[in-house]
Amino acid sequence: MKRVLTACMAAALLFSACDRAINDYDAAIAGAEANLGLGEAEKALDSYRRIARALEEDPRWAGLMLRIAEIEANMMRDGKAADEALSEVIERAPLTDAGRLAREARARDREARRDYQGAIEDYTALIKHFSEGERAMRYRIALSGVYLASKDFRQSRVEIKPLIEGDGVPPEMKEKAIFLAAESFFLEGQVRKAAGYYEWMIREFPKSELAGEAKLHLATCIEEMGYLGIAREVTKDALDEYPNKGVVEARLKSIDERGTKPAKQMNKELSKDGKPDEGSKKVYKAEPLN
């Protein structure tokens, strides 16, 4: 009987301690956030770490670690510490929402630090484990962008091919995919192929936030092919859409100083069947991705 009472008392004390921890949780978080508000990030981190250690077996632990990683990255500028905090969450709960958020954050942080291989691994894992819906498409767009930044232009196109050629792709995803395809050819120096994809994006998504940049890059492609007259027209079209008008005006001045070639000649050279499409700038054809 005495042993039963002792066990009951121990259980009661345990539940009481748990209740106190739960009751104190909001106050502890508020205190940590108050330190952040005062610019005392190290004190806030210490508080969050103490709370996280006390709640290692609690579902709230993952959220605390995400907050720690955010503070490390954004306020302490310690990418390594942020990476370690996120990695803990990924290791313990890779397929949970917390694990997904941690991997997303780690992929962005690695990309920002130019750890392209690490970012590629994270985005590839996200596509594998969270493969349905628009979220997976966003991961594919991001992965293509990382390959582009790392100068692996062919693989960048491989990643977005399903979004360009597939059915049921939302317009905003297809728009970004076409633009990335154009950028991959542009940065690779394949200006004729790049022109086809830039023109396709501009034609299909004329109100896109990317339209100004696409027009300016399209004009560069045309200029490099030697058709300065059409390059000037396309550059002028970008004036109202490209955020830095000074850049556009400088390009116009440069083209004016170089002279022009007839549009008819360009149309004849670029039309697939060799027949000119007189008076039209839309003669570039997007070739299959490879």
N, C-alpha and C positions, 0 to 999 in steps of 0.2 A: 504494500500500500504506500509506504514511504517513497519507494522508488517511482511509483506511478505519479505521485504528487510532484516529485522533483522533475520528472520528465515534462509534466504539464506546465510547471513553472518556467522551465527552460523554453518551452514552445511559446508561452505567453510573452516572455522577454524578447524572443526572436521576432515575433509578430509586432511587438511594440517598437522594436528598433526599425523594422521595415516601415512601419507607419510613420515614424519620425523622419526617416530618409525621404519618403514620398512627400510628406508635408513640407520638408525643408527644401525640396528640389526647386520649386519655383523661386524661392527666396535666393537660393544659391545662384541660379541662372541670372536672376535680376542683378545680383551683386557683380557677377562677371561682366555682364553687359554694361553696367554702370562704369566699371573700370575702363571698358573700351571707349565709352563716351567721353571719358576724361583723358583719353589718349594713353592710358596705361595698359598697353597690349600685353606686356609680360605678366602683370598681375592677373589679367583676365585669363591668359593661358594657364597660369598656375591653378586658378580656380577651376577652369574647365577640366584640366587633367585630374585634379582631386575628385571631382564629381564623376568623371569617367572611370577612375579606378574603383570608386565605391559602387559603381553600377555595371561592372563588367559582365554580369550575367543578366542584366536587364535589357529589354528591347530598346530602351532609349540610348544605350551605349553607342550604337552606330551613328545616331544623329549627333551625339556629342563629338565623336571623332571627326565627322564631316565639318562641324563648326571649328574644331581645332585646326583642321587642315586649311580651312578658309582664312583663318586669322594668320596662320603661318605664311601662307602664300601672299595675301594682300596687304597685311600690316607689318609683318616681320621680314617680308621679302626673302623668306627661307624656303626655297623650292624643295630642297632635300627633305626638310622636316615635314613639309606638306605631303610630299610623295610617300614618306614613311607612314603617316597617319592614314592616308587613303589606302595604302597597301594593306594595312591591318584590317580595314573593313572588307576589302576585296577578298583577302585570304579567309576570313571567318565567315563571310556571307556573300559569296560571289553571285548567286542567282536571285538575291532579294532586291527590292527596290533600292535599299541603302547601298548594296553592292554595285548596282547599276549606276547610281548617282556618283559613287566614289570613282568608278572606272571612267565615267564621262569627265569628271573633274580632272582626274589624273591624265587622261588623254589630252585635254586642253592645255594643262600645265606643261606637259612634256613637249607638245608642239610649240608652245610659246618659248620654251628653253632650247628649241631646235634639237630636241632628242626625238628625231623623226622615227627611228626604229621603235622606240618605246611607245610612241603615239600610234604607230601602225599596229603594233601588237594589241593595244587596248581597243582600238576601233574594230579590228578584226574579231576580237573576242565578243564585243558588243553585238556585232552583226550575227555572230554564231549563236549567242545565247538569247538575244532579243530580236528575233528575225522577222517579226510580223509588223505590218502597218507602216505608217509614215515615219515612225521613230527609226526603224531600220533603214529607211531611205535617207534620212538625215545623217545617219552614221556613214552610209556609203558616200554621200556627198563630202562629208568631212574627211573620210579616208582618201578619197580622190584628191582632195586639196593637199593633204599631207604628202602624198606621192608627188604631186606637182611641185611642192616646196622643196622636196628632196631631189628634184630633177629626174625622177623616174617617170617620164612622160607617157610611155606606153602603158605602164601599169595604172597610171591615173585614168587613162581611157578605158582600160579593162573594167575598173570598178564602177564607172558610171554607164557603161554600155546597157545594162538592164533598164536603167531609168530613161534612156533615150529611145531604145527599141521596144521596150515592154508596153503592155496594155494597162490601162487603169492607173497610170502614174499621174498624181496631182500636178496641175500646171506649174505651181511654184517650184516643184522638184525638177520637172523636166526643163524648165527655164534655166535653173542653176546648172543642171547637167550639161545642157548644150553649151552654155558659157564656158564651163570647165573644159569641155572638149576643144572648143575654139582656143582657149588659153594654152592648152597642152601643145597644140600644133604651132601656135604663135611663138611660144617660148622655145620650141624645138627648131624654129626657123623654117617651118613648112607653111609659108604665108598663103599659098593658094588654097590649101586645105583649111587653114584657119579662117580665111575669108568666107568660105562656104558656111561654116558654122556660125560665125558672127552674123552674117546676113540672115541666116535661118532664125536665129534668136531675136534679132531686131524685127523681122517680119512677123513672127508669131507672137512676140511679147513686146509690142511697141511701148507700153506703159511701164515696163520693168525699170526698177531702180538701177539695173545694170546696163540699160540701153545706152546711156551716154558713154560709158567706158567701152562698151562693145563697138559703138560707132567710131570712137577715136582709134581703137585698135584695128578695126576694119580699114579705116583710112590709111593707117600705117602699112598694112598689108598691100593695099592698092598702090601706095606710093613706092613701096619696095619693088613692085612689079613694073614701075615706071609710068603709071597712068596718073599723072599729077592732076589732070583736070577733074577726073572723077574723085580722086582723093580729096581735092579741095571741097567739092560738093558735100561729100560725106562728113568731112571735118566741120564744115559750116553747120550741118544738121545737128552736130553734137553741142553747139554753143549753148542751147537752152537747157541741156540735160546734164552735161559734165559739171561737177561741182567747182572745178577751178577754171574759170573762164580765161585766165591769163595763159594757161597752158594751151588752150584751143587757139587763142589769138596768135600765140607765138608759132604754132604749127601752120596756121594759115599764112602768116608772113613768110615762113620758110618755103612753103609750096609756091607762093607767088614769085619768089626770087629764083626759083628753079625752072619755071615754065611748065608746059603741059604736053600731053599726047592725046590724040583723038579718042573719044569714048568709043566710036564705032570700031576701031581697031581692037580695043580691049574686049569688047563684046564678042567679036568674032573669035578671038583667041580663047576666051574662057567658056563659050557656049559648048556644051558637050557634043552637039551634032555639027559644030563648025559653022552654023548659021547665026549671023548677028541678030541680036535682039535690040534693034536701034531705039535709042532714047530711054533705055531702061538701065538702072544701076543694079537690078536684081538678076544678075546672070551667073552668080557663083552657085555652085552646087555642092552640098555637103556630101562628101564621100563616106562610105562605110568606115566605122572606127576600126583601127588596127594598131 
